[in-house]
Amino acid sequence: MILKLIAPVLLTVINDTHSLNHTISAIRNAGPSKLQESHPTIPLEEKTKLMEEWWGKTHGLLIEGGLTYDAIKNSVANSNIAFGDGVVELFEFLEERDVPVLIFSAGLADIIEEVLRQKVHRSFKNIKIVSNQMVFDDCGHLVSFKGKLIHSLNKNEHALDMATPLHDQMGGTDVPVEDNASVKQRTNVLLLGDHIGDLGMSDGLNYENRISVGFLNDNIEKNLESYCSAFDIVYMRCKAFPMSSGRGSWGFHHKV
């Protein structure tokens, strides 16, 4: 199963502590590049360049701002971030049946892991994260990022090579990424995402069958036709995970 995690907005996780005020302000000022991500008239190549510029600036500012792992832990603890209804139950269901789960995110793998540790209070042996990985020094200060940059427009077979299992403790080190050949050999794929570009998350998998599910929560009238053409199933204004016990309210379209 391939799941696109709608990552918590960075600014809601890294709070306005005095040491990070200038970093947060700078990230906000860099925002125009990020806002081009979904603009319909900009060619994909140019969008990709803008995304790389945005994330490159953001990562540099986080290092410059003196981000520490303790700050991440404290911010997650004091936040109201949570997985949607039904997500944890689905993770448990898939773990019991040894179904591998890949979580793709253009955010930060370390924050996703910390949310799992603090809000779910456990890890999952079948879950791997494909996201930007931080490297901390012995004092817990962010010093670099490991591997290639992952953003919303390059989640493909190359990003899949970045997939790593959940860690039990702080942050990444510069160690080789675990071989993901067994994941690439899976022949049935359930792909969930909220961006048409997320369909590339299954690139590199030699699958025989794929069901793609799109979540459309914004600009529905403008985007519904393109989402219905791209995804097999489209959920709109989804307030709970549609594969949970039936809670929540949403509308959906599917291909006939």
N, C-alpha and C positions, 0 to 999 in steps of 0.2 A: 504494500500500500504506500502511495506517495501522497504526503500531506503538505500543503503550503501553509505554514504558520503565519497568520497575520500578526507580525511581531509587534509587541507593545512599543508605542512611540518612544524613542530614546529619551525624550525630554520628560516623560512621565516616570521613567525609571531612575534617571540621574537627576536628583532633585536640585533645587537652587541653593546648594551649599555655597559658602563664601568662596571656597577654593575653585569652584567650577563655574562661577557666574560669567566670567569672560568667555569661557569655552561655549557655554550654552548660547550666549549672545552671538558669537561668531557662527555657530552652526545655523542659527536662525537666519543670519544674514546670507549664508551660502544657499539658502532655500530655493532661489529661482531656478537653479539647475535641476533640482529634484522635481520641481513643478512641471518641467517639460516632459516628464516620464510618459504621461498618458496623452499628450497633445497629438491629435490625429494627423496634423499636416507635416510633422517633422519626420524625416526618414529614419528608419531604425538605426542605421549606422551612426547618425548624428545623436539620436537619443542615447545610444550606448556610450558614446563619448562623453555626453553630459552626465550620465549616471556615474561613470568612472571618476569624473572630475569631482562630483558631489561627494561620493563616498571616500575618495582619497583625501579631500579636505577634512571631512568629518573625522576620519580615523587619525589624521595628523593632529587635529585640535584636541582630541581625547588624550593623546599622549602628552601634548604640550600642556594641557590643563592639569596634569598630575593625577589622572584617574587611578584609583586603587580598587583592589578587589573588595576591601572592607566597605568602600562607598557603595559598590554594587549590592553587596549583601544587605546593608542597612536600607538602601533605597527600595529593594524588593520587599523587605520586611515591613516597611512603612507604606507600601503602595496597596492599592486595591486590585491589582492585576490578578486575573484568574482565567483559567481555560473555560470555554463555553460549556453550557450544560451538555452532558453526554460524551464529551471528549475523553475524559479519564476512563469512563466505563468502556468506551471503544478500545482504548489502549490496553486495558486489562483483558478484554475479550480476545484481542489479537495476540497478546502475549501468551495466553493460555493455549493458543493453537499454533504457536511458533510462526506466526505470520510477520515477516519483517516490515518495519515501518520506517520510512525516510521522511524526516521533517526538513523541508526546505525553508529557508528564511534569508532575506536580504539584511536582516538585523545582525545580532551578535549571539553566537552560540553560547557564550558564557552566561548571558542573562537568561536565555531559555533554560539552561541547566539549573540556574539558581532558582528560577520560578518553580521548576519541577521539585527541587529539593525542599523549598520552603512552603509552597502552596499545595503540592500533591504529597509531599513527604515520602517520596520514593523515586527510584529510577526504574527503567524498563529494559530488560535484557535484549528485547527485539528492536529497540529504537536506535536509529542513528540520526545525527543532525548534520545537515549540509548548510553551513552558515559561516559567517566570518568569525575566526577564532583569535582570541587575544592571547598574548604571551606576557606573563608577569615575572618580575624578578623575585628574589628570595624575600624581599620586604613587601611583596604584594603590589608593587607599582607597575602599571601598564608600560611596557617598553617597546612592543611591536605587535604586528599582526602576522599570523602564520598562514602560508599558502596564498593562493590567488584570491583576488577580490571577488566577492559574490554579490550581485545586485539583481534587481527584478527582471533584467533583460538577458541574463546569461546563465539561467538555471538549466543546464543541459548536461550532456555526457561528461564534459570536462569538470563541471561543478560536482558531479556525482563522485568523482575521484577524491573529493574533500570530505566525504561522509565519514564521521567518526562516532563511536559509541559514546553513551553518556558517561561522564566522569563522576567519581564519587567525591571528589574534592576539588579545590581551587584550580581553575585555569589550565591553559595548555602549555606544553613545552615543545621544543623543536624535535619531535620524534617522528619517525615515518608514519604515514597514515596507513591504517589497516587495509589489507586487500579486500576489495568489495566485489570480487569476481562472482561470488555466490549470489549476491543481490542482483547483479546484472543478468544472471541466467534465469531469473524468474519469468515465467511465461504469461502470467495473468496480473494485470495492474489495475488498481483503483486509484485514480488521480483526482485530488481535490485542490482547487485553487480559486483565487478571486481576481485573477488577471489573465488575459488571454495568453500573455507570455509564459504563464505557468505551464502551459501544455508542453513546453520543451523539457519539463522536468523528467519526462520518461524517455528522452533521447538517450541512447546508449544502452537501453534495455532491449533484449531480443524477445520482446513479448509477442504472444499470439493474440491475446485479447486485452483490450483496454476499455474501461468505462471512465469517462471524464465528467466530473461534477464541478460546475462553476457557481460561485456565490456572488451575486450582484446586489450590492446594498446602496450604491450611489449612482446618480445620473441614470436611473433605470430606463426611462423612455429613450434616452439617447443611445444607450449601449445594449438594449435588450436584443435587437436583431443580430448584432455581431456576436454576442455571447451565445445565442441559440444556434448560430451557424457553427461556432467553434466547439462548444461543449455538447456532450450527449444529454446532460441534464443541467438545468439552471435553476437555482434557488434564489428567490428575491426576498430581501429584508429578513434574512434568516436570524432569528433571535435565540435559537437553540440548535444544537447539532442535529441534523435531520435523520441520523441513523441511531438516535437515542430512543428512549421509550415513548416517543410520540409527543413530548412536551414541546411547547413553543408554538409560534405562528409564522407561517411563511407561505408564499406562493411559489409555484415551480412550473417550468416548461420542460418538455423532453422531445427528442426527435422521434418521429414516427417511422 
